[in-house]
Amino acid sequence: MFGYFKYLGPLAAVLSLLATPIAAMRPGYKITPPSIPCIMYEVRAGDYCYKIATVNGISYRQFLAQNPGIDCTRLRIGQSVCLIPLTIPGDWGKVLYSDDTEGATANEDENSTDLKVAAQCEAYTVQPGDVCSQIAEDNNLSVNKLVELNQPVSSWKGCNSLQVGQKFKTMFSVYFAMLKSAVSYLVCGRQLPAWDLRLQMYSSGIRQYTRMLFPLTSDDYIDTIDFGKIHDTLQANQMPPSKVPPEIGLHLELQITVADISIDRDSIRGIGVTEKPLLSLIDSEQRDFQSSGKSRTIAYDLITPWSACEQVGIGLNTTTKAALEPSPLNPNERVILYLHGGSYVLGNPVAYREPVGYLAHYTLLRTFVIDYRLAPRHPFPAQLHDALIAFNFLIRQGFTPQNIILAGDSAGGHLCLDLMLLLRHGGSSLHRFAGLMLISPLPSLILSGDSLNSNGGYDYLVSLPMESPNMPLRLFYRPGAKYTSEYKQELKDPMLTPVNGSLADFPPTIIQCGAAELLLDDIRELYTKIKSDNPGTQIVFEEYPDMVHVFHRFLFRPESKQAYEALQEFAQTI
């Protein structure tokens, strides 16, 4: 769901290091189980105890506590010391050291900063309500370390003079979280039975990255928050691009000219909190076009798998124009309209080319992935407006609703539900899709399941309180509005919380999720509601043991392949 995926590639080196036995990580260091795993540091010329502690983000007192009996007046070059104990539940005894080497005292060179554990930094922007202690804790730093890192920064005025928007230097806490998780895996074993090392590391690292992207604040400071800057920051941390594997198929980037698509305004009237802002968006679009003569466009990817080409007789590995035309290849061609995830604030078709490419490959269906507008600069219902335009575009191109499978993951799953409900509200048969695929869908804007807590230590999603105005759901719906009783009441609207309304007259539906994901209980509730409101309709629910949110993206996992195969079977049987 987040820009975290850019952190995964560089960890190959860490994985290769950690694949070796822990006892071989540093000469002179050994663990006699049970023990507390520890990140080790090798003393170098110019080092002294206080310098080693502060540069590596721990207090001097903590350093001494982790190295009982150390003589700070007689450090030896090459001596191993414990920097950071990795907290693991249970009584793990003590770290044992074996270092009988005699050597010279390290030279006291105050200017030497050549430490093996580098103080790499990244920027953090001060948010309303921030204090140094919280910034330090969120980034796995001591306050002293935070102060030390920022002493050379010209805007730094000390912890008593923080300014909203001020840039802070912080350590790469994402990498630390993943390293900590890896050592825990090697010493204590996997967190969940089905997990491997990569999944455990990724889950921990992405969870830490999410905390950094959405720092907590409160409505007391809402008037000082620049939501435009938040939007720009999120887009600067977008999910990285991916590619449709060449052995699977190809894609083409296309555009929808919005002015060419007509929307029946009457079909929108009376649909709760959606009516007024959606009609306003439609009217604004028309005025802009009339005044400028220029139409807004919506970018989209058309992903064409070779398997779909074979199905319609175009031939294997062809790149003929017909395969990439956004119109039916034959009168009965089925396609997928895919709405991507990203908490309504992240994501785009480029980031989804690989996972959606596999979906297209397994289902043998060409797939349209639209680049809908994102919050907070474009709040609800801008995303629904774009999805409605994309659907009407497909109808205009000659596809029928009965030949369109609507699919989406995470927030895209919520958007699928919204589009279904909006089309059904219009009173026509346009909502009668061939099928509905919901992958770890965001069930509603009111989340209350026990799994928000019970799976908090497993899933990479973070349970952020609605009281924080820069948490994703608040950024999506009326950003800048306070969390009042009126706001809470609006969230109960069925277009925001679908289980509060009728979900009848749905097409065949498949819902997939992970048993270790934060949204599990709320997704179960959504399934139960759809199932009960649609007796006699094929409603499939699949819960994958130990899997996290949208685990389909972890293509190295066998569960990902199993899920795609289940989607393939569903597409072929509806």
Secondary structure, 3 states (H helix, E strand, C coil): CCHHHHHCHHHHHHHHHHCCCHHHCCCCEECCCCCCCEEEEECCCCCCHHHHHHHCCCCHHHHHHHCCCCCCCCCECCCEEEEEECCCCCCCCCCEECCCCCCCECCCCCCCCCCCCCCCEEEEECCCCCCHHHHHHHCCCCHHHHHHHHCCCCCCCCHHHCCCCCEEEEECHHHHHHHHHHHHHHHHCCCCCCCCHHHHHHHHHHHHHHHHHCCCCCHHHHHHCCHHHHHHHHHHCCCCCCCCCCCCEEEEEEEEEHHHCCCCHHHHCCCHHHHHHHHHHHHHHHHHHHHHCCCCEEEEEEEEEHHHHHHCCCCCCCCCHHHHCCCCCCCCCCEEEEECCCCCCCCCCHHHHHHHHHHHHHHCCEEEEECCCCCCCCCCCHHHHHHHHHHHHHHHCCCCHHHEEEEEECHHHHHHHHHHHHHHHCCCCCCCCCEEEEECCCCCCCCCCCHHHHCCCCCCCCCCCCCCCCCHHHHHCCCCCCCCHHHHHHHCCCCCCHHHCCCCCCCCEEEEEECCCCCHHHHHHHHHHHHHHCCCCCEEEEEECCCCCCHHHCCCCHHHHHHHHHHHHHHHHC
